[in-house]
Amino acid sequence: MNYQDILTKASKGLKNLKGNVIDVVEVKKPPTLDYARHLAKIVSKLSPLVGNMIEYHVCVELNKLDWGEVGSWKRQDPGFPDTVFEGNINPAPGIEIKTWFPLATEITARFKDSINHFKQNQTYVALLAWLPEFIIYGKPKIIDVWVDTAWSLAKARDAHYHRPPDYLIFEPENTSERAANLQQSNTNGYKFQGDAKAFQEAEKIVAAWGKEGKRYSPSRSYQKKLRQLRGKYPYRLDTNYAKIDRIGHQGVENFKTHVLDSVIHQHSLREWSKLIKDEEWKTMDWIKNLM
């Protein structure tokens, strides 16, 4: 069994988690409609806690699969990826776990890690959508799972954001000689802040890079060009960079649409989301049916 075999088997196991109820925390059934209204507005605040519990749950469930004497999965907290396979396998397979509460505005998880780390496709990303069993109360329930390579997300992110000279992506500095907790692995995005004249000048510089000059590359030579550009013109660090919901990955977009169109308790999640955001609560009978 090689690392790709392990990741393929783990991916199938993760997808089988769909429908699992995680018995770690429970929101009690609201006794009144007024309390249900209040609960609907704040239940998303459970996301950080539940997300952490799901990461732990995934590692436990992966170790229930038969790995023989090859090795076992171990959770890293902190660390990337969240779950790694420890054994005599090289490179070590890993799975980064991201969670999504579909009634929120968007998938807020970020993916900033450099594509340089995924040249062998040894790391996958799993996105697990969850809700309370009864929309606003109950135990956390995994309603769907999406898995793909970390390389594909990094590739989509870089292609989506990098638009020199308007927007630049920078690779992390070489910090391999630092202690493990001080090493850098994240890319960052920078937005042009100069005036129109400066932008035209910057465009000429980028044009001089040649036909492939606007195509992103993590290579040292290309990164040097980007640093020179940033050194000559004003740029600001983009604090909204690399949200998974915005990187333009087709697989993520398809998964998001599928989840929001899923019917749970007689209505699609898209409809439930609109209801919960409705200040006037014109469809309280939906909530009554849950109670």
N, C-alpha and C positions, 0 to 999 in steps of 0.2 A: 504494500500500500504506500503510494507516494503522497506528497502534499496536496496535489490536485484531487486525488481520490478522496482524501479526508475532507476537503472543502465541499466536494460534490455531495458526499454523504451527509455532512453537517447541514448543508443548504436544504436538503430534503427534510431533514429532521426539524429544522426551523419552520419550514412551511407547514409542517404538521401541528405546529403550536396554535394554529388558527382555531379559535373556539375555546382555548384554555382559559379557565378562571384561575386567577392568582390569589391564593388565600393568605394575603399579607396585611391587608387593611380593608375595612368595609365602611361605607357610608350608609348609615341607617335610613330606613324608609321615612320620608318626611311625614309627620303626623297631620299637617294641614297644608292647604294649597298655598297659603302665604309663605310658609317655610319652604315649600317646593320651589316657589318663585325665587326666593333668596338662594336656595341651593343651586339652582340652575345657573346663577350668575357667578358662583364662586367655585364650582366643582373642578374647573380647569386648573385651579391652584394646586391640585394634587399632583400635577404633572411631574415636577422635579422628584418628588418622593417615589411615585409609582415608576417613573423611568429608571431610577436607581434599582428598584426592586426587580424590574423586568430584566435588567442586565444580569443580576444575580440568578434569576430564574432560568434564563437562557443557558447559563453555564451549567447549572444543575441538570437541566433537561438534556443537554448535549452529552453529558457524562453517563446518561442512562442508555445511550446507544452502545452497541458492542464494538469496542475498539481493540479487543483482544489484549495483547501485550505491547501494542504499538505505543500507547501513551494515553494522556487524558487532557481535558480542557481545564484551564486555570484562568480565573478572572483577575484582571489588572485594574487596580483602583488606587491612585491614578495611573494612567499609562495608555499607550495606543499600540495595538487595538485593545478594546475592552476585554476580549477573550482570546487566549492563545492556546495552541496545542503543544503540550510539553511531551517530548519523546525523542527518539532518534530519527527525526525527520528534518531535512534541510532543503529549502528554507522552512522555518517554522510557520505553519498555517495560522492565520488569525482572522477574527471576525469583529468588526466594529459595530456596536449596537446603537441604533438610533430609534427613538420612540416618537410617536405622533398622536396627539389627542385631536381627532378630526373635527371636533366642534370648535376648535380654536381658529383663528384667522388664517394661519398658514403653518407649514412645517417649519418650525423655528430652528431645528437642529442645523448646525453648520458642518461643512467639510472643507477644511483648509489644508490638509496634509499634502505635501509635495508629491507629484506624480513620480518623482525619482525613487520613492520608496516602494513602488509597486511594479517594477519592471518584470518580475517573475509571476505576477498575478497571485501572490501568496496571501493576499488579504482580501476579504470580502466585506461588504457592508450589508447589514440587515436592518430594514426599516419596519418596525412593528407598530401597527395602529391599535389603539386600545380605547375602551370606554368602560364606565361602570356598567354592570349587567343590565340595569334598567335606566340607561341614559344619564340620569342624575343621581342615582343611588345604587348601592350594591357593591360587590367586589370588582376589582379591575378584570376586564375580560379582553383577551387579544382577539380582535375582530378580523385582522388580516396581516399577512407578512409578505414583504418583498425582499429579494436578495439579488445582489449583483456584485461585480468586482469593484474594488476600490479604485482600480485603474480607470474604469469607465466613468466614474463620477469625477475624478480629477481631470480627465481628458475633457469631459463636457464642461466643467467649470472653467477651465483655462480658455477653451474656445469661446465660451459665452462672454466672459468678462474682458479678455485682453483685446483692446482696440487702440493701439498707439497712434498718435500721442495722447489721445483723450483719456485712456485708461490703461494702466500698466500693472502687470502682476510680477511680483518679486519672489524669488526662491529664498528659503532661509539661508542664513550664513552657515559656513562650515563650522560646526561646534562639536565635532566628533571627539575632540580631546578634553571636553568638559565632562564634569560628573553627569550621570544619567539624568538627574532632575534638572539640569541646566541646559541640556541639549535642545536645539530648536528643530522642528520638523514642519512648521506651518508656513504656507505662502501668505502673502498679504497683497491687497489691492490698493492702488493709489489713483485718485481722480485729479485731472488737470485743473488748475486754479488760475491760470494766467489770462490775460486779455486776448482779444481777437488777433492782434498783431503778433503776439508771442505764439499763439496757436498756429498761425500760418508758418512762422519760422520753424516750429517744431515739426510740422507736417513735411516740410522740405527735408529736414534731417532724416525722418523716417523713410521718406521716398528714396533717399540715397542708399538705404540699406538693401535695396533691390526688390525683386518680384516677391520673394518670400519674407520680406522684412516685417510684415504685420502678423505673420504666423507665429504663434507663441512657441518658445523653446526654453527648456530649463537649463540649456547649456551655459557654460561659463562665459563663452564669447558673446552670446546674445544678452545674457544678464548684465554684462559689462556695458553694452550699448544702452540698456534701459537705465542703469545707474547714472550714466553720463547725461542722459536726457533729464532725469529727475534732478540732477545736480545743477542743471542750467535753467530749469523752469520750475515754477511753484506747483507742488502737488500736495494733496491732503490724503491722509490715511482714511480709507473707507471702512467705517465701523459696521456697516451692514453687509460686508463682503462675505460671499460663500454660503449664504443660507441655501440649504438643499432645495427649498421651494423655488429658488430663483436661478438655478444654474443651467436650466434648459436640458436636463437629462430626460430623454423620451420615456425611458422605463419608469422613472419617478412620476412623470406626468400621467402616464397610463394608470399607474397604481393609485394615484391620488383620485383620478376620475372614477375608477372602479370602486374605491372605498366610499366616496361621497354619494355614489349612486346606489350603494348597498341598502337594502330595506331591512330595518331593524325596528321591531315593535310597530309594524304596519306603515312606517314612513321611511323615506330615504334619509340618510344622514345629512344630505344637503338641506332637506326640509327641516330636520331637527335643528340644524345650525341656524337657519333663519328664524325659527320660532324662539330660540333662546336669546337671540339678539333683538327680538321684538319687544320694545319697551311697554307696549300696550297689552301684550299677551292676549291677542285676539282669538287664539286657539287653545284656551285653557283645557278644553275637553281632551286634548291629546295627553296632557299631564294627568288628568283625572283617570284616564285609562291605565296609566302606569301605576296608579295608587290603588 
